[in-house]
């Protein structure tokens, strides 16, 4: 597997939005979410970010954080039909891979608290051994489990390694001090102590997370980005899922780090030429001083490399401005390890959509993970052909297509894979039927 970072290998869902039955969904370095509208693809992206925040973040997962707003608990938990027929809880989990180490399975269960989803149980599992943390009204409870045995205790105030209602990340809860307390408790009560094998497994779980360095949270982008403006005034550089911060980041980088700006501009120009969007991208400072107003400009070259005039971003259509936030994130040298992208092909010509497919392959082959909701056959076909032709280091098993199929009152997710020749395999009946029907229509005179 291609990775320099932690990567999710599976996502587990139960009673979350339109996903009723427990589903274990495989992920790859490059995963594409496809299917009809309103089949849960965006909810799936929100679940990935929420469970990442639960395991690696510094606060409770926020299901209303931009660009996803899933609403209150009753709008998130699966409803089996009727106003009062919703489940009492939902859970999200993952299996994660890190270089050289298999991290334990992780799962968090949410229940309603003040009408909002609140984590009540978290669990780490490695083989037959698990450690569970339960947040109760009487305080936190920890349960150590192995085959046929369990040890549980309420965590005393002096042993609580977390702060506030949630803590600074789950890894701070699973500490060696809790294992020490477990042994002390067994001694004081005369209970059976864990075997040396179980104790080694519990210690492995307690030590594993601190060994993995923290990483930047996933980059989550909205499907629609701000309209281009004729002139920009510098703004705050706080990250924005809609990409409103990108023009100011470009302008600031041009002044503060010319070498990095030169490298970024080269990547933007290369993609512009590959996609047919533009041949040259530039930031024009209107006052010549940092902090002053500026414009974003592009130009196309004519035959023989003759340079055309520079044109304001306002004058070249909507597609370029919509692609820039995604390009800026993907081209960052210190960018995040995971990208959650919603329909990045919007407003782009088919050739530009195909070029995005190649860019996604290049990004995934560099060790980052991409999970992309798309309706673009051009992106899928380009990725399929690039993998077949070995354009990057990606192998067929490094790409996964997840087909979301609506059932009666829920949605099933079907994994689809590529073979060595770029053919799609394991396609469900409804997926095949749509494309066969379209082909038959095209040849039926």
ABEGO torsion letter per residue (X at the ends): XBBABBBBABBBBBGBEABABBBBBBBBABBBBBEBBGAGAAAAAAAAAAAAAAAABABBBBAABOABBAEBAAAABBBAEEAAABBABBBBBBBBBBBGBBBBBBBBBBBBBGGBBBBABBBBBBEABBBBBBBBAAEBBBBBBBBGBBBBBBBBAAABABBEAAEAEAAAABBAAAAAAAAAAAAAAGBBBBBAAAAAAAAAAAAAAAABBBBBBBBBBBABBBBBBABBBBBBABBBAAGAAAAAAAAAAAAABAAAAAAAAAAAAAAAAAAGABABBBBBBAAGBBGBBBBBBBBBBBBGGBBBBBBBAAAAEAAAAAAAAAAAAAABAABBABBBBBGAABGBBAAAAAAAAAAAAAAAAAGBBBBBBBABAAAAAAAAAAAAAGABABBAAABBBBBBBBBAABBBBBBBBBBAAGBBBGBBAAAAAAAAAAAAAAABX
